[in-house]
């Protein structure tokens, strides 16, 4: 009988590289939001109010693997006063 870790590792290997890249980018953006919130001594609720969004929307954007649009990334960048992503040259 396989253990959970073996099962998980098997499933991860089956995921396509583009999906893995998408998940990594999403996790990186969530981490960046968290870092900026802490740096600016803000809560998710503060961010939601600044954006004029509900707490639930901001919670979805900052947990799990949200499918953020460029518009959402831009709104978050403006609200946080720093870019969330930088495009490599």
Secondary structure, DSSP 8 states (H G I E B T S, - for coil): ---HHHHHHHHHHHS-HHHHHHHHHHHHHHHHHHHHHHHTT--HHHHHHHHT--HHHHHHHTSS-----HHHHHHHHHHHTS-S-----
